[in-house]
Amino acid sequence: MKIIRDRARKLLSGLKSFWHNLSHPAPEGRIDVNYLLKWLVLGAIIGVGAGLAAIAFHRCIELVTGWTLGNIAGFKPPQPLGEGQDIISAITHRWAIPIITALGGLLAGFVVYKLAPEAEGHGTDSAIDAYHNKNGNIRWRIPYVKFVASTITLGTGGSAGPEGPASQMGAGFGSFIAQIAHLSVEDRRIAVAAGMGAGIAAIFKAPLGGGILAAEILYLQGMESEVLIPAFISSMIAYVVYASVQGFTPIFGTGLNISFNDPISLVYYAVLGISCGLIGILTTRTFTFVKDIFHKWRFPRILKPAVGGLMTGIVALWLPQVLGVGYGWMQLAMTPGAIGIGLALLAVLVFAKIVATALTVESGGSGGVFAPGIVIGGLLGAVLWGLMRNIPGMPSLASFVIVGMMAFLGSVGHVPLAVMVMIAEITGSYQLLAPAMIAVGLAYVIIGNNTMYKSQVLSPAESPAHRDKYAYPLLNRMLVKEAMRTKVLTLSPEATVADAAGMMQINGIKGIPIIDNKGNLTGIVANIDVMKTPRDQWPLTGVKDIMSTELAVIHTEDPLDYAMNYMRQRNIGRLPVVEDKNPKKLIGIITTSDIVAAYMDSQNSFKPRKDTSA
């Protein structure tokens, strides 16, 4: 038994050491295989979780839709080719629609506001907020609450999309995995973003677009490059898991009548892009206006989603196309026969979908705005095509609808690159990327800083997640060797805690490296370690019994911004500096005070600093 226990302890210690090594990135400019391996493991876990959640979510929405709109109202919304059928069914009990949507809002509001108010609204916006302002922390119950509330909202006909809830569920799972793995704050944020991308990649069957979106959606301008590799891994895994059950066919099928072979048509796509930018401004301001009304309205918060649902249902009495996600209607809009229902009706549907989505989501209902954005942009493309179809060189209806999706969604979400890739994936074709670049670019410029996601910040420099990095812009050009102290006070493992406490008090320091009789760095004792030891035990306790042996170390050629971030992530105030080829050979020490002093010196013509003892 003793042999088994010893081997178990050795195995556990080895696993702990292995994970410790994986959990710390290399400085900028270095390739760290362990760090990449860590994200292969974590990305795969997050991807599997997000993919399975998306499968369950999709199936539950179908189930609730069948129970409510199908059995009670006698209405089955059409589905896109990649998810079922595009058959339009008659509505046998139209009067029941407002009742169903109101009850759905009531139930969803009760679930959200009783269990987790953060689960209201978009979902994606909350995940973005967690990245910037909450150190990547998302309460464990939020994904579950979001799952239930969004299933009810969408299943009862709420005008919203599944991608917002899917992204928040993925982000919540990423945060959970990061917390149990004891990742740093920086890595916890990355795990949240990777989970967000994985959820969207799965529900849209768009792995590349989901990975890019995770890095792009955080900002109004710019991209989070550190998120890309983890998000690519998690998004691909989530897509494979989801599509293995739901099928690999793109959402809108394949074989659509789309192509680009006439440069003159770029003029028409430019008109489409300008129109999407203008309607995008109208949409974002409508959402803000409706949200302000519900926020200021003195009415029980828990009942507001029911009111929003009721009003959505009233709109749907005359325009049932606004109910639910609406992908099936987009599939029909890609066929020339759709124009036969009347351009006036299509134009009305554009604005009706905007209003219905605002009422559903901004009243406190639970659902995303990505899918409605696709529908709004696609309908706008169909309207403009109908107005210009007799002009020579006009592209196909399907082409205009698809580029309309890209231009509208890429602008209002400030994710132009991700959306161009994503829409190409869900339509099964990349042939329209050239005209999409014209349309999306114009729409993106026109919309300015108007956005669907209020938690987005202007750029990485404005994010609280990068406050330290951008507070000292010179630190990334300065090295540890320029700020470290080479005369270091040390102790041997045989010294007592009393010796350590006395040395710290006399020299005004808060940490002492421990060097064995072979000159190797074996640990470090911090002031907090001393304080945890009862004072009467100081003379009787050796520093080897309280020292930290899982050492965080740094090298002379590492940049100072990396050292600062490393200490912040580990919540420590000093780092031993070791040789590159011998991590046990101590050559100096650096503290946060040293870094700040080096920065101040750099501001004063880089005056040389005197070497002092630590």
C-alpha positions as CSV (number, residue, x, y, z in Angstrom):
1,M,0.0,0.0,0.0
2,K,2.8,2.4,0.8
3,I,4.3,1.8,-2.6
4,I,1.0,2.6,-4.3
5,R,0.5,5.7,-2.2
6,D,4.0,6.9,-3.1
7,R,3.5,6.3,-6.8
8,A,0.1,8.0,-6.7
9,R,1.6,11.1,-5.0
10,K,4.4,11.1,-7.6
11,L,1.9,10.8,-10.4
12,L,-0.2,13.6,-8.9
13,S,2.9,15.8,-8.4
14,G,3.9,15.1,-12.0
15,L,0.5,16.1,-13.4
16,K,0.5,19.2,-11.2
17,S,3.9,20.2,-12.5
18,F,2.9,19.4,-16.1
19,W,-0.2,21.6,-15.9
20,H,1.8,24.4,-14.1
21,N,4.2,24.4,-17.1
22,L,1.4,24.5,-19.6
23,S,-0.3,27.4,-17.8
24,H,2.2,30.0,-18.6
25,P,2.8,31.6,-22.0
26,A,6.2,32.4,-23.4
27,P,7.2,36.0,-23.8
28,E,6.4,37.9,-27.0
29,G,8.5,36.6,-29.9
30,R,9.0,33.1,-28.5
31,I,7.2,29.9,-29.4
32,D,6.1,27.9,-26.4
33,V,5.1,24.4,-27.2
34,N,3.6,23.8,-23.8
35,Y,1.4,26.9,-24.1
36,L,0.1,25.7,-27.5
37,L,-0.5,22.2,-26.1
38,K,-2.4,23.8,-23.3
39,W,-4.8,25.5,-25.7
40,L,-5.2,22.3,-27.7
41,V,-6.4,20.6,-24.6
42,L,-8.6,23.5,-23.3
43,G,-9.8,24.4,-26.7
44,A,-10.9,20.9,-27.4
45,I,-12.8,20.6,-24.1
46,I,-14.5,24.0,-24.6
47,G,-15.4,23.0,-28.2
48,V,-16.9,19.7,-27.1
49,G,-19.0,21.5,-24.4
50,A,-20.2,24.2,-26.7
51,G,-21.0,21.8,-29.5
52,L,-23.1,19.5,-27.2
53,A,-24.9,22.5,-25.7
54,A,-25.7,23.8,-29.3
55,I,-27.2,20.4,-30.2
56,A,-29.4,20.2,-27.1
57,F,-30.4,23.9,-27.6
58,H,-31.4,23.4,-31.3
59,R,-33.4,20.3,-30.5
60,C,-35.2,21.9,-27.5
61,I,-36.1,24.9,-29.7
62,E,-37.6,22.6,-32.3
63,L,-39.5,20.7,-29.6
64,V,-41.0,23.8,-27.9
65,T,-41.9,25.3,-31.3
66,G,-43.8,22.2,-32.2
67,W,-45.7,22.2,-28.9
68,T,-46.6,25.9,-29.0
69,L,-46.8,27.4,-32.5
70,G,-47.4,24.0,-34.1
71,N,-50.0,22.4,-31.9
72,I,-51.7,25.5,-30.6
73,A,-51.5,28.0,-33.4
74,G,-51.3,25.5,-36.2
75,F,-48.2,27.2,-37.7
76,K,-44.9,25.7,-38.6
77,P,-42.3,28.2,-39.7
78,P,-40.4,27.2,-42.8
79,Q,-36.8,25.9,-42.3
80,P,-33.7,26.5,-44.5
81,L,-32.5,23.6,-46.6
82,G,-29.7,22.7,-44.3
83,E,-32.1,22.3,-41.3
84,G,-35.2,20.7,-42.8
85,Q,-37.6,22.1,-45.3
86,D,-38.9,25.4,-46.8
87,I,-42.6,24.5,-46.8
88,I,-45.0,27.2,-45.8
89,S,-47.9,26.0,-43.6
90,A,-51.3,27.7,-43.1
91,I,-52.0,29.2,-39.7
92,T,-55.2,27.6,-38.3
93,H,-55.5,29.6,-35.1
94,R,-53.9,33.0,-35.8
95,W,-55.5,34.5,-32.7
96,A,-53.4,32.3,-30.5
97,I,-50.1,33.8,-31.6
98,P,-50.0,36.9,-29.3
99,I,-51.0,34.6,-26.4
100,I,-48.2,32.2,-27.1
101,T,-45.5,34.9,-27.5
102,A,-46.8,36.7,-24.3
103,L,-46.7,33.6,-22.2
104,G,-43.3,32.8,-23.6
105,G,-42.0,36.2,-22.5
106,L,-43.6,35.7,-19.1
107,L,-42.0,32.4,-18.5
108,A,-38.6,33.5,-19.8
109,G,-38.7,36.7,-17.7
110,F,-39.6,34.6,-14.6
111,V,-36.6,32.2,-15.2
112,V,-34.1,35.0,-15.9
113,Y,-35.0,37.5,-13.2
114,K,-35.5,35.0,-10.5
115,L,-32.3,33.0,-11.2
116,A,-29.7,35.1,-13.2
117,P,-30.6,38.6,-14.4
118,E,-27.3,38.6,-16.5
119,A,-29.0,36.1,-18.8
120,E,-31.4,38.7,-20.2
121,G,-31.1,40.1,-23.7
122,H,-28.5,39.3,-26.3
123,G,-26.2,36.9,-24.6
124,T,-23.2,37.8,-26.7
125,D,-23.2,41.3,-25.2
126,S,-22.9,39.8,-21.7
127,A,-20.0,37.6,-22.8
128,I,-18.2,40.6,-24.2
129,D,-18.8,42.4,-20.9
130,A,-17.4,39.5,-19.0
131,Y,-14.2,39.6,-21.1
132,H,-13.6,43.4,-20.6
133,N,-14.9,44.1,-17.2
134,K,-15.2,40.9,-15.1
135,N,-11.9,39.2,-15.6
136,G,-13.5,36.4,-17.6
137,N,-15.7,35.4,-14.7
138,I,-19.2,34.2,-15.5
139,R,-21.4,32.6,-12.9
140,W,-21.8,28.9,-13.4
141,R,-25.6,29.0,-13.4
142,I,-25.8,31.6,-16.3
143,P,-25.4,29.1,-19.2
144,Y,-28.2,26.9,-17.8
145,V,-30.5,29.8,-17.2
146,K,-29.7,31.2,-20.7
147,F,-30.5,27.7,-22.2
148,V,-33.9,27.5,-20.6
149,A,-35.0,31.1,-21.1
150,S,-33.8,31.3,-24.7
151,T,-35.5,27.9,-25.5
152,I,-38.7,29.4,-24.2
153,T,-38.3,32.7,-26.0
154,L,-37.4,31.3,-29.4
155,G,-39.7,28.3,-29.1
156,T,-42.7,30.5,-28.5
157,G,-42.0,32.7,-31.5
158,G,-39.9,35.5,-30.1
159,S,-38.1,37.4,-32.8
160,A,-34.5,36.6,-31.9
161,G,-31.7,34.2,-32.8
162,P,-30.0,31.2,-31.3
163,E,-26.4,32.4,-31.7
164,G,-26.5,34.9,-28.8
165,P,-27.6,32.2,-26.3
166,A,-25.2,29.7,-27.8
167,S,-22.3,32.2,-27.5
168,Q,-23.1,32.9,-23.9
169,M,-23.4,29.3,-23.1
170,G,-20.1,28.6,-24.7
171,A,-18.5,31.6,-22.9
172,G,-19.9,30.4,-19.6
173,F,-18.5,26.9,-20.1
174,G,-15.1,28.4,-21.1
175,S,-15.1,30.5,-17.9
176,F,-16.0,27.4,-15.8
177,I,-13.2,25.3,-17.3
178,A,-10.8,28.2,-16.8
179,Q,-11.7,28.5,-13.1
180,I,-11.4,24.9,-12.3
181,A,-8.1,24.8,-14.1
182,H,-6.9,27.8,-12.1
183,L,-5.9,29.7,-15.2
184,S,-4.6,33.3,-15.0
185,V,-7.0,36.2,-15.6
186,E,-5.6,36.7,-19.1
187,D,-6.2,33.1,-20.0
188,R,-9.6,33.1,-18.4
189,R,-10.6,35.9,-20.7
190,I,-9.3,34.0,-23.7
191,A,-11.3,30.9,-22.6
192,V,-14.4,33.1,-22.5
193,A,-13.8,34.4,-26.0
194,A,-13.0,31.0,-27.3
195,G,-16.2,29.6,-25.9
196,M,-18.2,32.5,-27.4
197,G,-16.7,31.7,-30.8
198,A,-17.3,28.0,-30.4
199,G,-21.0,28.5,-29.6
200,I,-21.5,30.6,-32.7
201,A,-19.4,28.3,-34.9
202,A,-21.5,25.4,-33.9
203,I,-25.0,26.9,-34.2
204,F,-24.1,28.5,-37.6
205,K,-22.0,25.6,-38.9
206,A,-19.3,28.2,-39.6
207,P,-16.0,27.1,-37.9
208,L,-13.7,29.6,-39.5
209,G,-16.1,32.5,-39.2
210,G,-16.8,31.7,-35.5
211,G,-13.1,31.6,-34.7
212,I,-12.5,35.0,-36.3
213,L,-15.6,36.5,-34.8
214,A,-14.4,35.6,-31.2
215,A,-11.4,37.9,-31.8
216,E,-13.2,40.6,-33.7
217,I,-16.5,41.1,-31.9
218,L,-14.8,42.4,-28.7
219,Y,-14.1,45.8,-30.3
220,L,-15.6,48.5,-32.4
221,Q,-12.2,48.8,-34.1
222,G,-9.5,46.2,-34.1
223,M,-9.1,42.5,-33.1
224,E,-7.9,40.5,-30.2
225,S,-5.1,38.5,-31.8
226,E,-4.3,36.4,-28.7
227,V,-7.8,34.9,-29.0
228,L,-7.4,33.6,-32.6
229,I,-5.6,30.3,-32.1
230,P,-7.6,29.1,-29.0
231,A,-10.8,30.2,-30.8
232,F,-9.9,28.4,-34.0
233,I,-9.4,25.2,-32.0
234,S,-12.6,25.4,-30.0
235,S,-14.7,26.5,-33.0
236,M,-13.5,23.7,-35.2
237,I,-14.2,21.1,-32.5
238,A,-17.6,22.6,-31.7
239,Y,-18.5,22.6,-35.4
240,V,-17.5,18.9,-35.8
241,V,-19.5,17.9,-32.7
242,Y,-22.6,19.8,-33.8
243,A,-22.5,18.9,-37.5
244,S,-21.9,15.2,-36.7
245,V,-25.4,15.1,-35.3
246,Q,-27.2,17.9,-37.2
247,G,-25.5,17.3,-40.6
248,F,-22.7,19.0,-42.4
249,T,-24.9,20.6,-45.0
250,P,-24.6,24.5,-44.8
251,I,-27.6,26.2,-43.3
252,F,-28.9,27.5,-46.6
253,G,-27.9,24.4,-48.6
254,T,-25.7,24.3,-51.6
255,G,-26.2,24.9,-55.3
256,L,-27.5,28.4,-54.9
257,N,-27.6,30.7,-58.0
258,I,-24.7,32.9,-57.0
259,S,-21.7,34.1,-58.9
260,F,-19.5,37.1,-59.6
261,N,-18.3,37.6,-63.2
262,D,-19.2,41.2,-64.1
263,P,-17.2,44.2,-62.6
264,I,-20.1,46.5,-63.5
265,S,-22.2,44.8,-60.8
266,L,-19.9,46.2,-58.1
267,V,-21.8,49.5,-58.6
268,Y,-25.0,47.8,-57.6
269,Y,-23.3,46.1,-54.6
270,A,-22.1,49.5,-53.5
271,V,-25.6,50.8,-53.5
272,L,-26.5,47.7,-51.4
273,G,-23.7,48.5,-48.9
274,I,-24.7,52.1,-48.5
275,S,-28.3,51.1,-47.9
276,C,-27.3,48.5,-45.3
277,G,-25.2,51.1,-43.5
278,L,-28.1,53.5,-43.3
279,I,-30.6,50.8,-42.2
280,G,-28.0,49.6,-39.8
281,I,-28.0,53.0,-38.1
282,L,-31.8,53.0,-37.9
283,T,-31.7,49.5,-36.4
284,T,-29.2,50.2,-33.7
285,R,-31.0,53.4,-32.7
286,T,-34.3,51.6,-32.7
287,F,-32.9,49.0,-30.3
288,T,-31.6,51.7,-28.0
289,F,-34.9,53.6,-28.1
290,V,-36.9,50.6,-27.3
291,K,-34.5,49.6,-24.5
292,D,-34.7,53.0,-22.9
293,I,-38.5,52.9,-23.0
294,F,-38.6,49.6,-21.2
295,H,-35.9,50.6,-18.8
296,K,-37.7,53.8,-17.8
297,W,-41.1,52.2,-17.6
298,R,-42.2,51.8,-14.0
299,F,-43.5,48.3,-14.3
300,P,-42.4,45.0,-12.7
301,R,-39.2,44.0,-14.4
302,I,-40.1,40.4,-14.5
303,L,-43.2,41.1,-16.5
304,K,-41.6,43.3,-19.2
305,P,-40.6,40.4,-21.5
306,A,-44.2,39.3,-21.5
307,V,-45.2,42.8,-22.7
308,G,-42.5,42.7,-25.4
309,G,-43.7,39.2,-26.4
310,L,-47.3,40.3,-26.6
311,M,-46.4,43.2,-28.8
312,T,-44.3,41.0,-31.0
313,G,-47.3,38.6,-31.3
314,I,-49.6,41.5,-32.3
315,V,-47.2,42.4,-35.2
316,A,-47.1,38.7,-36.2
317,L,-50.9,38.6,-36.5
318,W,-50.4,40.4,-39.8
319,L,-46.8,39.5,-40.5
320,P,-46.1,36.0,-39.2
321,Q,-42.7,36.1,-41.0
322,V,-41.3,38.0,-38.0
323,L,-41.7,35.0,-35.6
324,G,-38.7,33.1,-34.5
325,V,-35.3,33.0,-36.2
326,G,-36.6,33.5,-39.8
327,Y,-34.0,31.5,-41.7
328,G,-36.7,29.6,-43.7
329,W,-38.1,32.9,-45.0
330,M,-34.5,33.9,-46.1
331,Q,-34.3,30.6,-48.0
332,L,-37.5,31.5,-49.9
333,A,-36.3,35.1,-50.4
334,M,-33.4,33.7,-52.5
335,T,-35.7,32.4,-55.2
336,P,-37.1,34.7,-57.9
337,G,-40.6,33.7,-57.0
338,A,-40.2,35.6,-53.7
339,I,-40.5,38.9,-55.5
340,G,-43.9,37.8,-56.7
341,I,-45.3,38.3,-53.2
342,G,-44.8,42.0,-53.6
343,L,-41.9,44.4,-53.0
344,A,-44.1,46.5,-50.7
345,L,-44.5,43.5,-48.4
346,L,-40.8,42.7,-48.4
347,A,-40.0,46.3,-47.6
348,V,-42.5,46.3,-44.7
349,L,-41.0,43.0,-43.4
350,V,-37.6,44.7,-43.2
351,F,-38.9,47.3,-40.7
352,A,-41.3,44.8,-39.0
353,K,-38.4,42.5,-38.2
354,I,-36.4,45.4,-36.7
355,V,-39.3,46.4,-34.5
356,A,-40.2,42.8,-33.5
357,T,-36.6,41.9,-32.6
358,A,-36.2,45.1,-30.5
359,L,-39.5,44.3,-28.7
360,T,-38.4,40.8,-28.0
361,V,-34.8,41.3,-26.9
362,E,-34.8,44.9,-25.4
363,S,-37.8,44.2,-23.2
364,G,-35.6,41.6,-21.4
365,G,-36.4,38.5,-23.5
366,S,-33.6,36.0,-24.0
367,G,-32.2,35.7,-27.5
368,G,-29.6,36.8,-30.0
369,V,-29.6,39.6,-32.6
370,F,-27.2,37.9,-35.1
371,A,-29.9,35.8,-36.8
372,P,-32.4,38.7,-37.1
373,G,-29.5,40.8,-38.6
374,I,-29.1,38.1,-41.3
375,V,-32.8,38.2,-42.0
376,I,-33.0,42.0,-42.1
377,G,-30.0,42.3,-44.4
378,G,-31.2,39.6,-46.7
379,L,-34.7,41.1,-47.0
380,L,-33.2,44.5,-47.7
381,G,-31.1,42.8,-50.5
382,A,-34.2,41.3,-51.9
383,V,-36.1,44.6,-51.9
384,L,-33.2,46.4,-53.7
385,W,-32.9,43.6,-56.2
386,G,-36.6,43.9,-57.0
387,L,-36.2,47.6,-57.6
388,M,-33.1,47.3,-59.8
389,R,-33.7,43.9,-61.5
390,N,-34.3,45.3,-64.9
391,I,-31.0,47.3,-65.0
392,P,-28.4,45.6,-67.3
393,G,-25.7,43.7,-65.5
394,M,-27.8,43.2,-62.3
395,P,-26.6,40.1,-60.4
396,S,-28.8,37.2,-59.3
397,L,-31.4,37.6,-56.5
398,A,-29.6,35.0,-54.4
399,S,-26.3,36.9,-54.7
400,F,-27.9,40.2,-53.7
401,V,-29.6,38.6,-50.7
402,I,-26.4,37.0,-49.5
403,V,-24.3,40.1,-49.8
404,G,-27.1,42.0,-48.0
405,M,-26.8,39.6,-45.1
406,M,-23.0,40.2,-45.0
407,A,-23.1,44.0,-45.3
408,F,-25.9,44.6,-42.7
409,L,-24.6,42.1,-40.1
410,G,-20.9,43.0,-40.6
411,S,-21.7,46.7,-40.0
412,V,-24.1,46.6,-37.1
413,G,-22.0,43.9,-35.3
414,H,-18.6,45.5,-36.2
415,V,-17.4,42.1,-37.4
416,P,-16.9,42.7,-41.1
417,L,-14.2,40.1,-41.7
418,A,-15.9,37.4,-39.6
419,V,-19.3,37.9,-41.2
420,M,-17.9,37.7,-44.7
421,V,-16.4,34.3,-43.9
422,M,-19.3,33.2,-41.9
423,I,-22.0,33.9,-44.5
424,A,-19.8,32.3,-47.1
425,E,-19.8,29.2,-44.9
426,I,-23.5,29.1,-44.2
427,T,-24.3,29.5,-47.9
428,G,-21.7,27.0,-49.1
429,S,-19.9,29.4,-51.4
430,Y,-17.0,31.9,-51.4
431,Q,-17.7,33.3,-54.8
432,L,-19.2,36.5,-53.5
433,L,-16.3,37.7,-51.4
434,A,-15.2,40.3,-53.9
435,P,-18.5,42.2,-54.1
436,A,-19.0,41.6,-50.3
437,M,-15.8,43.5,-49.6
438,I,-17.3,46.5,-51.4
439,A,-20.7,46.3,-49.7
440,V,-19.4,45.4,-46.2
441,G,-16.7,48.1,-46.4
442,L,-19.1,50.9,-47.3
443,A,-21.7,49.8,-44.7
444,Y,-19.0,49.5,-42.0
445,V,-17.8,53.1,-42.7
446,I,-21.3,54.5,-42.8
447,I,-22.4,53.0,-39.5
448,G,-19.6,54.5,-37.5
449,N,-19.6,53.6,-33.9
450,N,-23.3,52.6,-33.8
451,T,-23.5,49.0,-32.7
452,M,-25.8,46.2,-31.6
453,Y,-23.4,45.3,-28.7
454,K,-23.1,48.0,-26.1
455,S,-20.3,46.2,-24.2
456,Q,-17.9,46.6,-27.2
457,V,-15.1,49.0,-26.5
458,L,-13.4,51.2,-29.1
459,S,-10.1,49.3,-29.4
460,P,-7.8,47.0,-27.3
461,A,-6.2,50.2,-25.8
462,E,-9.5,51.1,-24.3
463,S,-10.2,47.7,-22.7
464,P,-9.8,47.3,-19.0
465,A,-8.3,43.9,-20.0
466,H,-5.3,45.6,-21.3
467,R,-5.0,48.5,-18.9
468,D,-1.5,47.5,-17.8
469,K,-0.2,46.8,-21.3
470,Y,-1.2,50.1,-22.7
471,A,-0.5,52.1,-19.5
472,Y,3.3,51.7,-20.0
473,P,3.8,51.7,-23.8
474,L,7.6,51.8,-23.5
475,L,7.8,48.6,-21.4
476,N,7.5,46.3,-24.4
477,R,10.8,47.8,-25.8
478,M,12.7,47.5,-22.5
479,L,14.2,44.2,-21.2
480,V,14.4,42.7,-17.7
481,K,18.2,43.1,-17.6
482,E,17.7,46.9,-17.7
483,A,15.6,46.9,-14.5
484,M,16.6,43.8,-12.4
485,R,18.8,43.8,-9.3
486,T,21.9,41.6,-9.5
487,K,22.8,41.7,-5.8
488,V,20.2,39.4,-4.2
489,L,19.8,38.5,-0.5
490,T,19.2,34.7,-0.2
491,L,18.8,32.1,2.4
492,S,19.6,28.4,2.6
493,P,16.8,25.8,3.1
494,E,18.1,25.1,6.6
495,A,17.4,28.7,7.7
496,T,14.4,29.3,10.0
497,V,11.3,31.4,9.5
498,A,12.7,33.7,12.2
499,D,15.8,34.3,10.0
500,A,13.6,35.1,7.0
501,A,11.4,37.4,9.0
502,G,14.4,39.3,10.4
503,M,16.0,39.7,7.0
504,M,12.8,41.0,5.5
505,Q,12.3,43.5,8.3
506,I,15.9,44.8,8.3
507,N,16.1,45.2,4.5
508,G,12.5,46.2,3.8
509,I,11.9,43.4,1.3
510,K,9.0,41.1,0.9
511,G,10.5,38.0,-0.6
512,I,13.7,36.0,-0.4
513,P,15.0,33.3,-2.8
514,I,16.2,30.0,-1.3
515,I,19.5,28.6,-2.6
516,D,20.7,25.1,-1.7
517,N,24.3,24.1,-1.0
518,K,24.8,23.4,-4.7
519,G,23.9,26.9,-5.6
520,N,20.6,25.9,-7.1
521,L,17.4,28.0,-6.8
522,T,14.9,25.7,-4.9
523,G,12.2,28.0,-3.8
524,I,11.2,31.4,-2.6
525,V,9.7,32.6,0.7
526,A,7.4,35.6,0.6
527,N,6.2,37.8,3.5
528,I,2.7,36.2,3.3
529,D,4.3,32.7,3.8
530,V,5.9,34.0,7.0
531,M,2.7,35.6,8.2
532,K,0.8,32.3,7.8
533,T,3.2,30.7,10.3
534,P,2.4,31.1,14.1
535,R,4.9,33.6,15.5
536,D,5.9,31.2,18.3
537,Q,6.9,28.6,15.7
538,W,9.2,30.9,13.7
539,P,12.4,29.8,15.5
540,L,11.4,26.1,15.2
541,T,10.2,26.0,11.6
542,G,12.6,25.9,8.6
543,V,12.0,28.0,5.5
544,K,12.0,24.8,3.5
545,D,8.7,23.9,5.1
546,I,6.9,27.1,4.0
547,M,8.7,28.1,0.8
548,S,7.0,28.0,-2.6
549,T,8.7,25.4,-4.8
550,E,6.5,26.0,-7.9
551,L,8.6,28.9,-9.0
552,A,7.6,31.6,-11.5
553,V,10.9,32.8,-13.1
554,I,11.9,35.1,-15.8
555,H,14.9,35.7,-18.1
556,T,17.1,38.7,-18.8
557,E,15.9,39.1,-22.4
558,D,12.2,39.1,-21.6
559,P,10.4,42.4,-22.1
560,L,9.3,44.4,-19.1
561,D,5.6,44.5,-20.1
562,Y,5.7,40.7,-20.1
563,A,7.2,40.7,-16.6
564,M,4.6,43.1,-15.3
565,N,1.7,41.1,-16.8
566,Y,3.2,37.8,-15.5
567,M,3.4,39.2,-11.9
568,R,-0.1,40.6,-12.2
569,Q,-1.5,37.3,-13.4
570,R,0.2,35.3,-10.6
571,N,-0.7,38.0,-8.0
572,I,3.0,38.3,-6.9
573,G,5.3,41.2,-6.5
574,R,8.7,39.8,-7.5
575,L,10.3,37.3,-10.0
576,P,13.7,35.5,-9.7
577,V,15.8,36.1,-12.8
578,V,17.5,32.9,-14.0
579,E,19.8,31.9,-16.8
580,D,18.2,30.9,-20.1
581,K,20.0,27.5,-20.2
582,N,19.8,26.8,-16.5
583,P,16.5,27.7,-14.8
584,K,18.0,26.9,-11.4
585,K,20.8,29.4,-11.7
586,L,19.8,32.6,-10.0
587,I,21.3,35.8,-11.5
588,G,19.0,38.5,-10.1
589,I,15.6,39.5,-9.0
590,I,13.0,42.0,-10.3
591,T,10.0,43.5,-8.6
592,T,7.1,45.7,-9.7
593,S,8.8,48.6,-8.0
594,D,11.9,48.0,-10.2
595,I,9.8,48.0,-13.3
596,V,8.0,51.3,-12.4
597,A,11.4,52.8,-11.6
598,A,12.8,51.7,-14.9
599,Y,9.8,53.2,-16.7
600,M,10.2,56.5,-14.9
601,D,14.0,56.5,-15.7
602,S,13.1,55.9,-19.4
603,Q,10.9,59.0,-19.3
604,N,13.9,60.9,-18.0
605,S,16.3,60.1,-20.9
606,F,17.0,56.6,-19.6
607,K,19.3,57.7,-16.8
608,P,21.3,54.7,-15.5
609,R,20.1,53.2,-12.2
610,K,22.3,52.3,-9.3
611,D,22.4,48.6,-8.5
612,T,21.1,48.0,-5.0
613,S,20.5,44.9,-2.9
614,A,17.1,43.1,-2.7
